[in-house]
Structures are given as C-alpha cells and as structure tokens.
Amino acid sequence: MGYRIPAFDPRKTALLVIDMQNDFLRPGAPLETPAGRELVPLLRDTVATARQAGVAIIYTAHVHRRDGCDMGRFRDIYPPIAAGQALIDETPGVDIYPECAPQPGDLLIKKHRYSAFYQTDLEMILRGRGIDTVAVAGVTTEDCVHATARDAMFRDFHTTVLSDCCATYDHPDLGQGAMNWRQVQQATLVVLAQSTADVRTAREFTAALGA
C-alpha cells in the first residue's frame, strides 16, 4: 500500500501553501504554531524553486466573517475563533506571514474549513490550468494539510505532501492522552503515506521537478 508519483511535470503541478498566516505563525498569535515558523526558510526556498520551474503556486487563507455566520462548528472547537480573535477576514491576522508571502502571479484562495477544496473554486482553477498533480505544504499537518491532501486524492489528483514543509502544535489531553507536535506530525505523515499521498521531503520534490 502507499504509492510514489513516478514523475512531476511542472506545467501540470501546483504547490498548495496552506494557511501560512499571521494568526498561526507570529509569536503570541491566538492559534500559534511555533513549529510553523521554523519551516519558513525551507518552505520559502521550495516555493521559489518550484515557481522558477513553472509550478503554479497557490496559497490558501482560512478566514471567517466578522458576524460568525460561516464559523459552523469551529465556533465550538476553537475559542479564539468564536471570540473573534483569530482568522477573521480583512484583519492582519489572516494575512500570509511576511517571510513567505505570495509573489506576483501566485494565487490566494480564501477558505472556511480545513480543506482548501471545500466550497472554494480551487478545483475549477486546477482543472482550468490542466493541473493533475498537487504538492501540499503548510499548517497544520493533521488538519488543513491532511484534509486538503485527502480531498485532492478523492478528486483523483496525484497528491504529494512535503514532510518537512508542514508542521503542527502540541495536543493536550482531552481524554485520549496528550501528544507533542512531533508525535502528531509523525502519526499524520504515516497515515498519509499509507492511504493518501506520496510523502516526500522538499528536496526530493524539487529534485524530481528538475528531472
């Protein structure tokens, strides 16, 4: 079980940069994911290499309206969202972290759920550009990266997840035991590799683009 993508055609590949936003990455942010800041230099270099090779670069931003009408169950799960302190559209917190911000020609898609495909025009854009392969990176590994990769696979895109260009946070004990972020990261990547995606490092991905 599990699979490897035999080749990457840059003209048919998109790199999806998931939710690298201030509300996740800046120090002291309401949904701070410190490990996400650590991957920024590698992600920035990977995006630049992919862009130069001709890969489409598509950023996502998780946002909600000020009145909360599109929060759904996120209102129950994440107190900072319910309180209007995080991921509120048209606030600085939803902007992409400056050190890995989009460049001219990159796309930005706003989403309201974990998956970048859920009720967005992402699939339409990919199909319209003749893209059949996606690489997924960003935060958090077990939520938005995982959900986006799963939805890409469900839609028959060749899907890869860049193992060292995604990150998450420590999970507290909510009745099932606690896991630190490295444990969450490993468990998620193991599951993705077995059932969903070609999990490889950023260097392996960019080298395959060169090939």
N, CA, C and O of each residue as an XYZ file, in Angstrom:
844
protein
N       0.838     -1.196      0.000
C       0.000      0.000      0.000
C       0.877      1.251      0.000
O       2.078      1.195      0.265
N       0.244      2.368     -0.303
C       1.006      3.586     -0.495
C       1.515      3.648     -1.923
O       1.549      2.627     -2.609
N       1.908      4.815     -2.378
C       2.371      4.923     -3.754
C       3.360      6.062     -3.905
O       3.465      6.933     -3.042
N       4.087      6.041     -5.019
C       5.001      7.112     -5.379
C       4.573      7.675     -6.722
O       4.184      6.932     -7.623
N       4.644      8.973     -6.848
C       4.364      9.613     -8.120
C       5.595      9.433     -9.002
O       6.684      9.870     -8.630
N       5.444      8.805    -10.151
C       6.624      8.470    -10.951
C       7.357      9.669    -11.518
O       8.574      9.617    -11.695
N       6.643     10.753    -11.808
C       7.288     11.928    -12.398
C       6.429     13.153    -12.136
O       5.208     13.057    -12.011
N       7.087     14.314    -12.054
C       6.394     15.582    -11.868
C       6.625     16.461    -13.099
O       7.760     16.832    -13.400
N       5.555     16.787    -13.797
C       5.623     17.741    -14.899
C       5.279     19.104    -14.322
O       4.131     19.328    -13.938
N       6.246     20.034    -14.245
C       5.960     21.333    -13.630
C       4.753     22.042    -14.229
O       4.050     22.768    -13.527
N       4.510     21.841    -15.509
C       3.379     22.507    -16.167
C       2.040     21.957    -15.696
O       1.007     22.603    -15.870
N       2.051     20.777    -15.105
C       0.819     20.141    -14.644
C       0.786     19.977    -13.129
O       0.001     19.191    -12.598
N       1.647     20.726    -12.435
C       1.778     20.589    -10.979
C       1.499     21.922    -10.301
O       1.900     22.977    -10.794
N       0.814     21.865     -9.174
C       0.592     23.048     -8.329
C       1.134     22.764     -6.933
O       0.993     21.655     -6.417
N       1.750     23.762     -6.334
C       2.169     23.698     -4.935
C       1.163     24.484     -4.121
O       1.026     25.696     -4.291
N       0.456     23.792     -3.233
C      -0.550     24.410     -2.383
C       0.078     24.752     -1.033
O       0.474     23.861     -0.282
N       0.164     26.026     -0.736
C       0.761     26.504      0.518
C      -0.390     26.838      1.459
O      -1.093     27.832      1.276
N      -0.566     26.001      2.457
C      -1.777     26.034      3.273
C      -1.623     26.894      4.532
O      -0.834     26.577      5.423
N      -2.386     27.982      4.588
C      -2.664     28.729      5.831
C      -1.420     29.222      6.573
O      -1.391     29.218      7.804
N      -0.398     29.645      5.835
C       0.791     30.203      6.499
C       0.493     31.660      6.874
O       1.060     32.592      6.305
N      -0.398     31.829      7.832
C      -0.962     33.128      8.184
C      -0.421     33.643      9.511
O       0.084     32.882     10.337
N      -0.539     34.946      9.691
C      -0.057     35.551     10.936
C      -0.705     34.941     12.169
O      -0.039     34.772     13.191
N      -1.977     34.608     12.096
C      -2.667     34.076     13.266
C      -2.168     32.692     13.675
O      -2.481     32.217     14.766
N      -1.395     32.048     12.807
C      -0.752     30.784     13.156
C       0.738     30.955     13.445
O       1.296     30.206     14.247
N       1.388     31.923     12.810
C       2.845     31.947     12.807
C       3.487     33.037     13.650
O       4.595     32.844     14.149
N       2.829     34.172     13.823
C       3.530     35.217     14.556
C       3.612     34.853     16.042
O       2.687     34.240     16.577
N       4.713     35.225     16.717
C       4.848     34.925     18.147
C       3.688     35.499     18.943
O       3.340     36.671     18.800
N       3.095     34.659     19.785
C       1.982     35.085     20.612
C       0.645     35.095     19.918
O      -0.345     35.544     20.496
N       0.588     34.610     18.688
C      -0.669     34.585     17.937
C      -1.688     33.692     18.640
O      -1.305     32.763     19.352
N      -2.982     33.959     18.451
C      -4.012     33.191     19.171
C      -4.032     31.711     18.819
O      -4.457     30.894     19.636
N      -3.582     31.349     17.622
C      -3.502     29.940     17.220
C      -2.051     29.582     16.894
O      -1.771     28.869     15.930
N      -1.155     30.085     17.703
C       0.277     29.986     17.407
C       0.729     28.537     17.213
O       0.407     27.645     17.998
N       1.479     28.348     16.145
C       2.081     27.055     15.817
C       3.578     27.300     15.651
O       4.043     27.507     14.530
N       4.348     27.281     16.757
C       5.762     27.659     16.687
C       6.563     26.868     15.651
O       7.442     27.420     14.990
N       6.258     25.573     15.512
C       6.993     24.768     14.540
C       6.771     25.263     13.118
O       7.598     25.031     12.237
N       5.649     25.948     12.898
C       5.401     26.511     11.571
C       6.406     27.583     11.207
O       6.804     27.688     10.047
N       6.828     28.390     12.189
C       7.837     29.420     11.913
C       9.159     28.794     11.538
O       9.891     29.331     10.707
N       9.475     27.650     12.152
C      10.757     27.016     11.903
C      10.896     26.534     10.459
O      12.006     26.471      9.932
N       9.784     26.195      9.820
C       9.882     25.668      8.456
C       9.862     26.764      7.402
O      10.006     26.473      6.215
N       9.685     28.025      7.809
C       9.528     29.108      6.833
C      10.708     29.210      5.863
O      10.472     29.307      4.659
N      11.969     29.193      6.322
C      13.061     29.320      5.350
C      13.058     28.209      4.297
O      13.254     28.482      3.113
N      12.841     26.977      4.712
C      12.815     25.871      3.756
C      11.620     25.995      2.823
O      11.750     25.779      1.618
N      10.465     26.338      3.363
C       9.284     26.492      2.527
C       9.482     27.616      1.520
O       9.130     27.470      0.349
N      10.036     28.725      1.962
C      10.275     29.859      1.058
C      11.183     29.447     -0.103
O      10.922     29.791     -1.256
N      12.245     28.712      0.210
C      13.162     28.259     -0.844
C      12.484     27.261     -1.777
O      12.695     27.290     -2.989
N      11.675     26.386     -1.206
C      10.975     25.382     -2.012
C       9.985     26.040     -2.962
O       9.896     25.673     -4.134
N       9.241     27.017     -2.445
C       8.291     27.745     -3.287
C       9.028     28.462     -4.419
O       8.578     28.440     -5.565
N      10.151     29.092     -4.105
C      10.904     29.821     -5.127
C      11.420     28.878     -6.213
O      11.360     29.199     -7.400
N      11.926     27.717     -5.804
C      12.424     26.746     -6.775
C      11.297     26.217     -7.643
O      11.445     26.097     -8.859
N      10.168     25.899     -7.017
C       9.022     25.393     -7.774
C       8.492     26.448     -8.738
O       8.168     26.142     -9.885
N       8.405     27.683     -8.269
C       7.928     28.771     -9.125
C       8.833     28.929    -10.356
O       8.356     29.081    -11.480
N      10.134     28.889    -10.116
C      11.086     29.036    -11.219
C      10.965     27.887    -12.227
O      11.205     28.068    -13.421
N      10.590     26.705    -11.728
C      10.446     25.542    -12.609
C       9.149     25.581    -13.409
O       8.969     24.790    -14.334
N       8.242     26.500    -13.060
C       6.980     26.598    -13.782
C       5.788     26.014    -13.056
O       4.707     25.899    -13.634
N       5.969     25.638    -11.784
C       4.877     25.102    -10.980
C       3.949     26.252    -10.574
O       4.420     27.336    -10.229
N       2.646     26.023    -10.615
C       1.682     27.016    -10.133
C       1.748     27.077     -8.607
O       1.724     26.043     -7.940
N       1.830     28.283     -8.062
C       1.891     28.474     -6.610
C       0.554     29.029     -6.144
O       0.137     30.105     -6.571
N      -0.116     28.288     -5.266
C      -1.434     28.684     -4.780
C      -1.425     28.680     -3.253
O      -1.218     27.642     -2.626
N      -1.649     29.840     -2.672
C      -1.741     29.983     -1.225
C      -3.204     29.877     -0.796
O      -4.113     30.213     -1.556
N      -3.411     29.412      0.415
C      -4.747     29.460      1.000
C      -4.705     30.245      2.301
O      -3.672     30.328      2.966
N      -5.853     30.818      2.650
C      -6.011     31.507      3.930
C      -7.354     31.098      4.528
O      -8.398     31.225      3.888
N      -7.309     30.610      5.755
C      -8.531     30.239      6.471
C      -9.112     31.506      7.080
O      -8.456     32.165      7.887
N     -10.348     31.855      6.696
C     -10.959     33.089      7.176
C     -12.416     32.844      7.549
O     -13.049     31.899      7.079
N     -12.932     33.726      8.410
C     -14.357     33.742      8.752
C     -14.860     35.174      8.771
O     -14.099     36.103      9.043
N     -16.141     35.349      8.482
C     -16.745     36.674      8.516
C     -16.878     37.163      9.952
O     -16.945     36.378     10.898
N     -16.913     38.482     10.082
C     -16.969     39.087     11.423
C     -18.214     38.668     12.204
O     -18.170     38.532     13.426
N     -19.322     38.465     11.493
C     -20.554     38.122     12.209
C     -20.636     36.641     12.571
O     -21.595     36.213     13.214
N     -19.641     35.859     12.163
C     -19.585     34.456     12.563
C     -20.514     33.531     11.822
O     -20.626     32.361     12.188
N     -21.188     34.010     10.790
C     -22.195     33.187     10.123
C     -21.616     31.972      9.417
O     -22.344     31.024      9.122
N     -20.307     31.986      9.140
C     -19.691     30.859      8.435
C     -18.740     30.060      9.334
O     -17.956     29.251      8.838
N     -18.804     30.279     10.634
C     -17.896     29.567     11.544
C     -18.299     28.118     11.764
O     -17.434     27.260     11.944
N     -19.580     27.831     11.754
C     -20.013     26.464     11.981
C     -19.471     25.921     13.289
O     -19.480     26.610     14.309
N     -18.997     24.676     13.254
C     -18.506     24.026     14.464
C     -17.149     24.557     14.910
O     -16.718     24.262     16.025
N     -16.456     25.340     14.060
C     -15.222     25.965     14.522
C     -15.501     26.865     15.724
O     -14.634     27.055     16.577
N     -16.701     27.412     15.789
C     -17.088     28.238     16.939
C     -17.017     27.425     18.232
O     -16.669     27.961     19.284
N     -17.345     26.131     18.155
C     -17.338     25.267     19.333
C     -15.935     24.758     19.671
O     -15.591     24.586     20.841
N     -15.135     24.521     18.637
C     -13.841     23.856     18.818
C     -12.737     24.830     19.217
O     -11.873     24.493     20.026
N     -12.761     26.035     18.653
C     -11.650     26.978     18.820
C     -12.144     28.277     19.464
O     -12.707     29.121     18.766
N     -11.951     28.461     20.775
C     -12.410     29.684     21.441
C     -11.914     30.984     20.806
O     -12.688     31.939     20.738
N     -10.643     31.076     20.329
C     -10.225     32.343     19.707
C     -11.033     32.693     18.462
O     -11.252     33.871     18.179
N     -11.479     31.684     17.719
C     -12.318     31.963     16.559
C     -13.687     32.446     17.028
O     -14.206     33.440     16.521
N     -14.264     31.749     17.988
C     -15.591     32.132     18.494
C     -15.584     33.553     19.050
O     -16.569     34.280     18.919
N     -14.474     33.949     19.670
C     -14.377     35.273     20.274
C     -14.006     36.358     19.268
O     -13.898     37.530     19.630
N     -13.810     35.975     18.012
C     -13.423     36.952     17.001
C     -11.993     37.421     17.129
O     -11.649     38.509     16.667
N     -11.149     36.604     17.758
C      -9.755     36.967     17.978
C      -8.807     36.341     16.962
O      -7.622     36.672     16.947
N      -9.305     35.440     16.112
C      -8.433     34.745     15.166
C      -9.193     34.427     13.888
O     -10.384     34.115     13.910
N      -8.481     34.512     12.782
C      -8.969     34.109     11.462
C     -10.212     34.881     11.032
O     -11.105     34.326     10.391
N     -10.263     36.136     11.381
C     -11.367     36.998     10.969
C     -10.957     37.727      9.699
O      -9.934     38.411      9.666
N     -11.758     37.575      8.663
C     -11.431     38.135      7.356
C     -11.181     39.642      7.440
O     -11.802     40.360      8.224
N     -10.246     40.088      6.600
C      -9.890     41.501      6.495
C      -9.280     42.061      7.777
O      -9.413     43.248      8.075
N      -8.603     41.183      8.539
C      -7.792     41.630      9.669
C      -6.359     41.202      9.406
O      -6.144     40.271      8.630
N      -5.363     41.846     10.023
C      -3.967     41.496      9.779
C      -3.645     40.038     10.091
O      -2.718     39.469      9.514
N      -4.400     39.436     10.995
C      -4.107     38.065     11.388
C      -4.262     37.053     10.266
O      -3.604     36.013     10.284
N      -5.109     37.330      9.300
C      -5.327     36.361      8.225
C      -4.350     36.548      7.076
O      -4.313     35.725      6.161
N      -3.561     37.612      7.107
C      -2.566     37.825      6.049
C      -1.498     36.745      6.107
O      -1.196     36.207      7.172
N      -0.929     36.435      4.941
C       0.162     35.465      4.901
C       1.380     36.052      5.604
O       1.719     37.221      5.415
N       2.024     35.235      6.408
C       3.224     35.632      7.154
C       4.212     36.289      6.189
O       4.519     35.705      5.149
N       4.717     37.480      6.498
C       5.513     38.239      5.527
C       6.719     37.506      4.959
O       7.079     37.718      3.801
N       7.344     36.654      5.751
C       8.562     35.995      5.286
C       8.305     34.921      4.230
O       9.243     34.415      3.614
N       7.038     34.575      4.024
C       6.738     33.595      2.971
C       5.521     34.046      2.166
O       4.719     33.226      1.719
N       5.396     35.358      1.990
C       4.217     35.928      1.334
C       4.191     35.608     -0.154
O       5.240     35.376     -0.755
N       2.999     35.593     -0.755
C       2.884     35.345     -2.206
C       3.613     36.408     -3.011
O       3.800     37.540     -2.565
N       4.018     36.009     -4.214
C       4.654     36.894     -5.166
C       3.693     37.164     -6.313
O       2.716     36.433     -6.473
N       3.944     38.198     -7.119
C       3.085     38.450     -8.272
C       2.950     37.194     -9.144
O       3.942     36.545     -9.476
N       1.723     36.870     -9.500
C       1.451     35.669    -10.288
C       0.973     34.496     -9.460
O       0.351     33.577     -9.993
N       1.254     34.509     -8.151
C       0.726     33.469     -7.273
C      -0.760     33.753     -7.010
O      -1.215     34.891     -7.124
N      -1.488     32.718     -6.663
C      -2.900     32.868     -6.333
C      -3.121     32.730     -4.831
O      -2.339     32.081     -4.137
N      -4.190     33.344     -4.339
C      -4.601     33.208     -2.946
C      -6.071     32.836     -2.915
O      -6.905     33.532     -3.493
N      -6.388     31.749     -2.247
C      -7.765     31.281     -2.132
C      -8.183     31.339     -0.674
O      -7.497     30.797      0.193
N      -9.299     31.992     -0.398
C      -9.848     32.011      0.950
C     -10.756     30.807      1.146
O     -11.524     30.440      0.256
N     -10.659     30.203      2.314
C     -11.469     29.029      2.625
C     -12.045     29.176      4.030
O     -11.575     29.987      4.828
N     -13.076     28.373      4.316
C     -13.750     28.469      5.602
C     -13.713     27.163      6.403
O     -14.235     27.097      7.517
N     -13.101     26.139      5.836
C     -12.997     24.849      6.517
C     -11.564     24.331      6.342
O     -10.750     24.975      5.680
N     -11.260     23.184      6.926
C      -9.903     22.652      6.832
C      -9.463     22.473      5.380
O      -8.380     22.920      5.001
N     -10.281     21.832      4.578
C      -9.881     21.513      3.205
C      -9.941     22.740      2.312
O     -10.897     23.515      2.361
N      -8.903     22.906      1.491
C      -8.878     24.001      0.525
C      -9.829     23.757     -0.638
O     -10.064     24.658     -1.444
N     -10.379     22.550     -0.736
C     -11.318     22.242     -1.804
C     -12.767     22.491     -1.408
O     -13.633     22.622     -2.274
N     -13.038     22.556     -0.108
C     -14.427     22.590      0.352
C     -15.070     23.940      0.043
O     -14.706     24.959      0.631
N     -16.023     23.939     -0.876
C     -16.779     25.125     -1.256
C     -15.888     26.305     -1.649
O     -16.182     27.454     -1.319
N     -14.791     26.005     -2.361
C     -13.949     27.030     -2.988
C     -13.868     26.717     -4.478
O     -14.405     25.711     -4.942
N     -13.196     27.584     -5.215
C     -13.016     27.341     -6.650
C     -11.661     26.725     -6.969
O     -11.204     26.792     -8.110
N     -11.010     26.123     -5.967
C      -9.684     25.545     -6.197
C      -9.701     24.495     -7.291
O      -8.866     24.537     -8.195
N     -10.633     23.554     -7.230
C     -10.650     22.503     -8.239
C     -10.873     23.092     -9.633
O     -10.233     22.659    -10.591
N     -11.757     24.057     -9.757
C     -12.011     24.688    -11.047
C     -10.733     25.306    -11.609
O     -10.442     25.183    -12.799
N      -9.974     25.971    -10.737
C      -8.723     26.594    -11.167
C      -7.720     25.545    -11.624
O      -7.091     25.695    -12.671
N      -7.572     24.488    -10.840
C      -6.625     23.437    -11.197
C      -7.000     22.791    -12.521
O      -6.150     22.632    -13.396
N      -8.263     22.417    -12.675
C      -8.695     21.789    -13.925
C      -8.516     22.758    -15.095
O      -8.097     22.353    -16.179
N      -8.831     24.030    -14.876
C      -8.712     25.011    -15.941
C      -7.292     25.220    -16.401
O      -7.054     25.616    -17.542
N      -6.337     24.955    -15.514
C      -4.921     25.099    -15.871
C      -4.299     23.786    -16.333
O      -3.102     23.723    -16.613
N      -5.104     22.755    -16.410
C      -4.578     21.471    -16.844
C      -3.688     20.793    -15.830
O      -2.832     19.983    -16.187
N      -3.887     21.124    -14.552
C      -3.063     20.562    -13.478
C      -3.660     19.242    -13.010
O      -4.858     19.149    -12.743
N      -2.808     18.217    -12.915
C      -3.268     16.910    -12.436
C      -2.505     16.431    -11.208
O      -2.747     15.331    -10.712
N      -1.572     17.266    -10.711
C      -0.723     16.883     -9.587
C      -0.621     18.045     -8.613
O      -0.413     19.186     -9.026
N      -0.768     17.763     -7.320
C      -0.615     18.809     -6.310
C       0.369     18.367     -5.245
O       0.401     17.205     -4.839
N       1.171     19.324     -4.804
C       2.034     19.147     -3.640
C       1.481     20.034     -2.541
O       1.140     21.191     -2.787
N       1.390     19.501     -1.331
C       0.738     20.223     -0.234
C       1.747     20.480      0.880
O       2.489     19.585      1.286
N       1.760     21.724      1.367
C       2.642     22.121      2.460
C       1.916     23.137      3.314
O       0.890     23.678      2.901
N       2.444     23.406      4.519
C       1.862     24.445      5.355
C       1.450     23.944      6.725
O       2.016     22.981      7.241
N       0.455     24.605      7.317
C      -0.025     24.265      8.659
C      -1.553     24.167      8.643
O      -2.229     24.825      7.853
N      -2.077     23.320      9.544
C      -1.338     22.345     10.332
C      -1.433     20.983      9.663
O      -2.373     20.701      8.921
N      -0.440     20.144      9.942
C      -0.291     18.889      9.224
C      -1.529     18.009      9.326
O      -1.991     17.460      8.325
N      -2.073     17.874     10.549
C      -3.157     16.924     10.771
C      -4.530     17.491     10.433
O      -5.501     16.743     10.323
N      -4.613     18.804     10.268
C      -5.909     19.425      9.989
C      -5.986     19.860      8.520
O      -6.469     19.104      7.678
N      -5.519     21.055      8.215
C      -5.747     21.598      6.873
C      -4.881     20.969      5.796
O      -5.333     20.807      4.662
N      -3.644     20.610      6.127
C      -2.808     19.902      5.142
C      -3.405     18.532      4.859
O      -3.578     18.147      3.702
N      -3.715     17.806      5.911
C      -4.281     16.464      5.774
C      -5.605     16.501      5.008
O      -5.806     15.720      4.078
N      -6.506     17.406      5.395
C      -7.819     17.469      4.753
C      -7.700     17.836      3.283
O      -8.415     17.290      2.443
N      -6.800     18.758      2.970
C      -6.613     19.163      1.571
C      -6.023     18.031      0.748
O      -6.455     17.787     -0.378
N      -5.032     17.334      1.310
C      -4.449     16.206      0.593
C      -5.480     15.113      0.359
O      -5.539     14.537     -0.728
N      -6.294     14.821      1.371
C      -7.334     13.810      1.225
C      -8.321     14.203      0.119
O      -8.673     13.379     -0.726
N      -8.757     15.443      0.130
C      -9.721     15.883     -0.874
C      -9.104     15.885     -2.269
O      -9.792     15.605     -3.250
N      -7.821     16.197     -2.364
C      -7.152     16.133     -3.667
C      -7.147     14.702     -4.187
O      -7.442     14.459     -5.358
N      -6.812     13.763     -3.320
C      -6.815     12.359     -3.720
C      -8.213     11.895     -4.097
O      -8.378     11.167     -5.075
N      -9.225     12.307     -3.334
C     -10.608     11.943     -3.648
C     -11.002     12.423     -5.041
O     -11.832     11.803     -5.707
N     -10.405     13.527     -5.477
C     -10.716     14.103     -6.782
C      -9.772     13.611     -7.868
O      -9.767     14.136     -8.981
N      -8.971     12.601     -7.540
C      -8.088     11.919     -8.484
C      -6.903     12.757     -8.940
O      -6.354     12.512    -10.014
N      -6.500     13.739     -8.146
C      -5.228     14.393     -8.388
C      -4.112     13.511     -7.840
O      -4.265     12.893     -6.787
N      -2.992     13.455     -8.553
C      -1.790     12.878     -7.955
C      -1.381     13.814     -6.822
O      -1.266     15.023     -7.023
N      -1.164     13.256     -5.636
C      -1.006     14.090     -4.443
C       0.270     13.742     -3.701
O       0.536     12.575     -3.413
N       1.061     14.766     -3.393
C       2.229     14.574     -2.555
C       2.168     15.566     -1.396
O       1.667     16.679     -1.551
N       2.674     15.163     -0.250
C       2.772     16.027      0.919
C       4.244     16.196      1.248
O       4.981     15.213      1.327
N       4.677     17.429      1.438
C       6.086     17.712      1.719
C       6.323     17.626      3.225
O       5.939     18.517      3.982
N       6.951     16.553      3.635
C       7.008     16.193      5.058
C       7.710     17.234      5.914
O       7.320     17.449      7.062
N       8.739     17.885      5.378
C       9.483     18.856      6.174
C       9.044     20.290      5.891
O       9.669     21.236      6.371
N       7.981     20.456      5.119
C       7.414     21.779      4.861
C       6.001     21.889      5.415
O       5.213     22.713      4.952
N       5.680     21.063      6.403
C       4.430     21.218      7.133
C       4.723     20.998      8.617
O       5.724     20.382      8.982
N       3.837     21.510      9.457
C       4.094     21.444     10.902
C       2.785     21.590     11.659
O       1.754     21.957     11.095
N       2.854     21.292     12.958
C       1.673     21.406     13.805
C       2.089     21.811     15.218
O       3.182     22.340     15.419
N       1.217     21.562     16.192
C       1.408     22.037     17.559
C       1.149     20.894     18.542
O       0.646     19.840     18.152
N       1.488     21.100     19.798
C       1.242     20.101     20.829
C      -0.258     19.949     21.069
O      -0.993     20.936     21.101
N      -0.701     18.710     21.237
C      -2.107     18.445     21.504
C      -2.273     18.050     22.973
O      -1.632     17.104     23.430
N      -3.120     18.758     23.713
C      -3.312     18.448     25.134
C      -4.163     17.189     25.317
O      -4.766     16.687     24.368
N      -4.198     16.704     26.523
C      -5.020     15.539     26.856
C      -6.475     15.967     26.989
O      -6.832     16.681     27.926
N      -7.305     15.536     26.065
C      -8.744     15.814     26.114
C      -9.532     14.537     26.381
O     -10.699     14.407     26.009
N      -8.851     13.600     27.040
C      -9.487     12.342     27.381
C      -8.909     11.144     26.664
O      -9.211      9.998     26.999
N      -8.057     11.418     25.653
C      -7.449     10.334     24.889
C      -5.931     10.313     25.029
O      -5.254      9.545     24.345
N      -5.399     11.145     25.903
C      -3.959     11.245     26.050
C      -3.418     12.419     25.262
O      -4.022     12.858     24.283
N      -2.272     12.924     25.698
C      -1.636     14.059     25.030
C      -0.606     13.570     24.015
O      -0.080     12.463     24.126
N      -0.329     14.414     23.026
C       0.728     14.155     22.051
C       1.462     15.466     21.795
O       0.834     16.509     21.610
N       2.793     15.410     21.785
C       3.517     16.612     21.391
C       3.483     16.745     19.867
O       3.078     15.818     19.167
N       3.907     17.894     19.365
C       3.715     18.172     17.948
C       4.478     17.190     17.068
O       4.019     16.853     15.977
N       5.627     16.731     17.527
C       6.396     15.782     16.716
C       5.660     14.442     16.594
O       5.700     13.804     15.542
N       5.001     14.025     17.655
C       4.208     12.792     17.601
C       3.012     12.944     16.662
O       2.704     12.044     15.881
N       2.347     14.088     16.750
C       1.220     14.352     15.850
C       1.700     14.373     14.403
O       1.066     13.800     13.517
N       2.821     15.037     14.180
C       3.396     15.123     12.837
C       3.694     13.727     12.281
O       3.308     13.400     11.159
N       4.382     12.914     13.078
C       4.744     11.579     12.612
C       3.514     10.735     12.329
O       3.437     10.081     11.289
N       2.553     10.743     13.240
C       1.355      9.931     13.051
C       0.605     10.341     11.788
O       0.142      9.489     11.030
N       0.489     11.632     11.569
C      -0.241     12.106     10.395
C       0.474     11.717      9.112
O      -0.163     11.262      8.162
N       1.788     11.890      9.073
C       2.537     11.550      7.869
C       2.509     10.047      7.591
O       2.458      9.627      6.435
N       2.544      9.248      8.643
C       2.442      7.794      8.465
C       1.106      7.437      7.814
O       1.061      6.647      6.871
N       0.026      8.019      8.320
C      -1.301      7.735      7.768
C      -1.395      8.218      6.323
O      -1.886      7.495      5.456
N      -0.927      9.435      6.064
C      -0.983      9.966      4.709
C      -0.202      9.087      3.732
O      -0.672      8.811      2.628
N       0.982      8.652      4.137
C       1.810      7.843      3.245
C       1.181      6.492      2.955
O       1.358      5.937      1.871
N       0.447      5.963      3.924
C      -0.154      4.644      3.741
C      -1.403      4.700      2.881
O      -1.689      3.755      2.146
N      -2.160      5.807      2.963
C      -3.502      5.760      2.384
C      -3.863      6.895      1.448
O      -4.934      6.877      0.842
N      -2.982      7.893      1.317
C      -3.445      9.105      0.636
C      -2.458      9.700     -0.350
O      -2.846     10.056     -1.463
N      -1.197      9.817      0.028
C      -0.289     10.666     -0.737
C       1.111     10.078     -0.814
O       1.487      9.191     -0.048
N       1.860     10.602     -1.761
C       3.291     10.366     -1.852
C       3.950     11.354     -0.900
O       4.063     12.537     -1.220
N       4.384     10.889      0.254
C       5.000     11.760      1.251
C       6.504     11.782      1.004
O       7.172     10.750      1.064
N       7.017     12.958      0.729
C       8.443     13.098      0.448
C       8.943     14.435      0.967
O       8.148     15.318      1.288
N      10.264     14.585      1.051
C      10.842     15.830      1.537
C      10.786     16.889      0.438
O      10.580     16.587     -0.738
N      10.976     18.139      0.861
C      11.011     19.231     -0.104
C      12.141     19.035     -1.113
O      11.967     19.298     -2.303
N      13.282     18.578     -0.643
C      14.416     18.367     -1.555
C      14.094     17.280     -2.575
O      14.449     17.405     -3.747
N      13.431     16.229     -2.141
C      13.044     15.172     -3.081
C      12.055     15.701     -4.113
O      12.105     15.321     -5.282
N      11.165     16.572     -3.678
C      10.180     17.150     -4.605
C      10.858     18.043     -5.633
O      10.618     17.889     -6.830
N      11.689     18.963     -5.197
C      12.322     19.878     -6.142
C      13.297     19.142     -7.062
O      13.444     19.514     -8.227
N      13.962     18.103     -6.553
C      14.837     17.321     -7.415
C      14.044     16.620     -8.502
O      14.493     16.524     -9.645
N      12.853     16.126     -8.143
C      12.007     15.455     -9.148
C      11.527     16.445    -10.198
O      11.345     16.074    -11.358
N      11.315     17.721     -9.804
C      10.931     18.730    -10.781
C      12.059     18.938    -11.792
O      11.821     19.096    -12.990
N      13.272     18.932    -11.289
C      14.423     19.093    -12.188
C      14.553     17.944    -13.164
O      14.966     18.125    -14.309
N      14.189     16.732    -12.687
C      14.287     15.557    -13.551
C      13.264     15.606    -14.656
O      13.202     14.694    -15.481
